[in-house]
Amino acid sequence: MKFAWPEMLWLLALAPLLVALYAYLVSRKRKLAMRYASFAMLKDAMGASSRFRRHIPPILFLLAIVSMIFAIARPSAVVTLPAQHETVVLAIDVSGSMRATDVEPNRLVAAQAAARTFVEEQPRSTRVAVVAFAATALVVQHPTQNREEILAAIDRLQLQRGTAIGSGIVVSLATIFPGTGITLDSVGNDITGKRGPLQAQSLDETPKAGKATVKPVPAGSFGSAVIILLTDGQRTTGPDPLEAARLAAERGIRIFTVGIGTPDGEIMGFEGWRMRVRLDEATLKNVSTITHGQYFYAGNAAELKKVYRSLNSRFVLEKKETEVSALFAALAALLAIASAMLSLLWFNRIL
């Protein structure tokens, strides 16, 4: 347990003084009583249980004071509480490789079905955004609590050319932190790592050009937003996903990556081209590791829905360091009330 104001714990030194004062008052009261009756008569009149009972209310009152001093010191402890993930960004791959049918009926349709399930199971207080990425990335639904708008945005997703996983991450960050200068120019902009002028699209505010200047925070420390990245992991263009992941880590954003497809993949033909599309698990695992998120493998549609459900339950409860002053204050109030009630019940007086 930690304390925000540990210097206030010096007040605990009052506890021994209060005990000494109470002992002095009891002794003085006993001496006054013995002026009018012999000690033997006093001892016979008061049973052992009564003598013990009269000390219980003062002991409870002393414990109430000690508990209140702890509350004043503002203690904090690691407790399990409902998570405060207010915004979830679903970054969904809509590249041509998502046409592969190694996940039936194909990767994109399975991803859309699972995303709908995830959205429907989220608390109504959670804002959800949808980012689609192929050769570039754009926000197809800004953060909202309107489930109908979110589901409609997921249903509108269409396949395009190219796979820029890094772009999906960067635009997701720009969605979480609008107007802070996060752009696709913040990291390398193509497969060779060169920088380019392309900026995040469809944001409420036009971001400033150039890389945003921020003070890095511990990875995974931002508790109000997360990114769920669903892709087959085969980057063909855009920023390096690992550089984009480091950008997210600097801002404390966790990325949960979901790999859809199979490691062997399948051979696809399109407009005279034939190529094998495989699941690149290594990249997705590295992205989640850098940001202190987690990687999930979804080899088929049923497993994909299970992954989203496990993410949903993961967002419900979370261990975090929380101030517990209110608990100590409540305990002090209960002890003080118990002390007063017992004193009234037994001795018709308060302490």
N, C-alpha and C positions, 0 to 999 in steps of 0.2 A: 504494500500500500504506500502511495506517495501523497505528499501534502503540498498544496499550492502556497500556504502560509504556515510553514513549520514553526516559525517563531512564536505563534500563538500557543503552541504546546507547552510553553513555559507556564501557562496558567494552571497546568496540572499540579504545579507545586502548591496551589491553594488547597488541594484535596487533603494532604496530611494536616494542614492548619485547621481545616474544618473538622476533621476527626478529633484533633486535640481540643478544639473549642467545645465540641459536643461532649467529650469525656469530662471536661471541666464543668459544664453545666449540669450534667448528670450527677457528678460528685457533689456539687454545691447543693443541688436539690435534695440529695440523700442526707446531707448534714443538716439542712433545715428541717427535714422530716423527723430526724432523730431528736430534735429539741422537744418534740411533743409526744413522742412514744419511744418505747425501748426498741432496740434493734431486733430483739427476738419477736416482739409483737408485729413489727413491720415485716419481718421475714415470713411469719405465719400467715399474714394477711395476703401476701402476694405469692402465688404459686410460681413454679419454675417456668411454666409455659408463658405466663403473663409477663414475667420479667424479660423473657426472650422476645415476645411479641412487640413490646414497646420500642425495641430497637429496629424493627423491620422498616417502618415508614421513613425514619431518618436515613437508613442505608439506601433505600430506593431513591430518595431525594438526592443523596450524594452521587449515586450512579447517574442520575439524570443530569447533574451538573457536569460530570466527567464526559458524558455523551455529547452535551452541548459544546464543550470545549473542543472535542474532536470535530464537530460540525463547523465551528468557527475556523479551524485550521484548513478547511476545504480539502478533505481527503479524496483521492481518486483510486480506483481499482480496475482491474481487467475483468469485465463482466460480459455475459452473453446477452445482447440486446437486439431488437429488430434493426436490420441494416437501414442506413439512410441513403440508399442508392436512389436518388431522385430522377436520374436520367440514364436510360439505357440506349445506346446507339447500336442498331443492327446494321453492320456493314456486310452487304451481300454481294458476292461475285456474280456478275452477269456476263462473263466472257464466253466465247464460243465453246470452250472446253466444258462448260456447265451443261452443254447439250448431250454429253455422254450418257449412255443408258446403263452403265454398270451399277447405278442406283436407279431403280425403276420408279416412275416411267422415264425420268431422266434426272440429272443432278439438280437442275434449277427448280423443277416442279416439286421435287422432294424437299428442297430447301424452303420453298415458299410455304408448303404445307406445315412444316415444322415451325417456321417463324410465326405463322398464324396461331399455332397452338401455344407457343411461348407468350405471345402478346395477350392472348385471351386469359392466360393464367397469372398475369402480372397484377399486383394490387392496383386499384384505380388511381391511387396517388402517384404512381410511377409514370414519368414522362418517357415516351419512346420516340426515337428518331430512326429514320431509315436512310442509309447511304448505299447507293449502287455504284459499283466500279467495274470498268472493263479497261479500255485503253486510257481512260481518265476516270474521275470520280465526281459525283454530284449528289447533292442532298435531294432526295425525292419526297421526303417528309421531315419537316422540322420537328423538334421535340414538342410533343403534345400528349394530353391525357385522353384525347378523343380516339377511342378504339376503332370506330368506323373509318376514320381518315387513315389511320395506320394500316389497317387491313387492306383498304383500297390501294394504298401506295405499294404494298407488297404484291398485290395482284397485278399491278401495272408493269412490273419488271419485265424487260425484254432483253434477249441476248444481243450482244454487240461484240466487236472484235477487240482483241488484246486483253491482257491481264496485268493491271497495275495495282498490286496489293498495297504497296507503299502509299499510293494515292488514296486508297480507301481509308487507310489509317489517318493520314494527314487531314483529309476532309472531315473525318469523324471528330478529330481533335478540334478543328475549327468550328464544328457544330456545338461542341461542349463549351468552348471558349470563344464566342463570336466577338469580333472587333479587337482581338488581341494581336493581330498581325501574323497569325499562323497561316501559311500558304504552302502551295506545292513547291515554291522556290526555297522553302526552309531546308529541304534535303535534296539530294541528287534527283534529277528529273527524268533520266532515262536509264536504259539498261547498262550504259557505260559509266553511269555515275555522274555525268555532266549536269550542271544546273541549267535551268531554263526559266522562262517567264510565266509559265502556266500557274494560275492561282486557283484556290478553292472556289467552287461555283455555288450559286443558289443560296448564299447566306443572307441573313437579314441585314448585316452591315458589311460594307466593302472593306476587307482587311487591308492594312497597310502593307506595302511591298517590303520584302526583306524578312529576315529571320527575327522573330520576336525575342526580345531580351527578357528572360525570366530568371528568377533565382531557383535553381533546381531544388526539388523536395525529394524525400525518400520515395523510392519506387513503390507503387501500390498504396500510398498514404492518402490519396484523395478519395474520400468515402462517398461522394455525392454523385458520381457518374462512373460508368464502365462502358467498354466497347466489346461487343461480341462480333468477331470476325468469322464469317462463314465463306470458305473458299476451298478449291482443290489445291491451292498453294503453288501453282506453276506460274511464276512471274515471267512475263515476256517484255514488259516495258515499265516506264515510270520509276519513281524513287525506290531505292533499296529498302525493302520491308524492315530490315534490321535497324537502319538509320531512323526510319519512321517510328519504330518501336522505342528507340532510345529517346526520341522526342516526346513520346507519350510517358515514358518512365520519368523523365525530368519533371513532368507535371503531376506525377503521382497517379496517373490513370492506368488501371489494369486492363489488359486485353485478354479475353477468353477466346481462344481460337478453336474453331470446329472444322476438322478436315472431312470433306465429303468426297466420296469416290473410293477407289481401291488402289493399292500400291501398284498393281500391274496395269490398271486402267484399261483402255481399249483404243483401237485404231479408228480414227474418225476421218471421214472424207467430206470436204466442203469446198465448193467452187473450184474443183480440180486439184485441191490440196489434200494430202493424206498425212496424218501424223498421229502418234500415240500420245494420249493424254493420261498422265499418271498423277497420283496424289503425292505432293511434295510435303511429307510430314516433318522433315527436318527443319524447314523454314518456319512452319507454324509452331513447332515446339520451341524454337529459339525466340520467336516473338513473344510467346506467353512467358517464357522464363525471364526475359529481359524486363518485362513489366510486372512480374510477380503475379501473373494470371495463371491460367491452366489450359492445357491442350486436351481436346476431346476428339476421339475418332468416331466417325459415323459412316459405317460401311454400307448401310441401307437406310431406307426411309424410316423404318420402325426404330432403329438405333438412333437416328437423328432426333426423333421426337423425345426419346429417353434422355438424350444429351441436354436438350433444352429444358426438360423438366428438372433435371439435376441442377442446371444453372439457376432455375427459378427457385428451388429450395435453398440453394446456396446463398441467394440474395436475401432470404427471409431472416435468418439469424446470423449474427456475426460477433466475434469476440473483439472488444475494443476497450481502451482505457477511458473510463467515464467517471466524472465527479459524483460522489455518493454522499455529499453533505446532507442532502434531504433525508436520507435514511437515518443518519445519526440524529438529526433534529427531530424526526418523527419518534425515534426511540426515546429521546430525552423527554418529549411531551408525554408519551405513554407511561414512562417511569414516574414522572411528576404527578400525573393524574392518579396512578395506582397508589402512590405514597399518600396523597391527600385523602383518597377514598378509604383506604385501610385505617388511617388515623381517625377519620370521622366515625367509621364503623365500630372500631374497638374502644376509642377513648373520647368520642364526641367532641373532637377538636382537630385542627389541622396542625400536625407536628407538635 
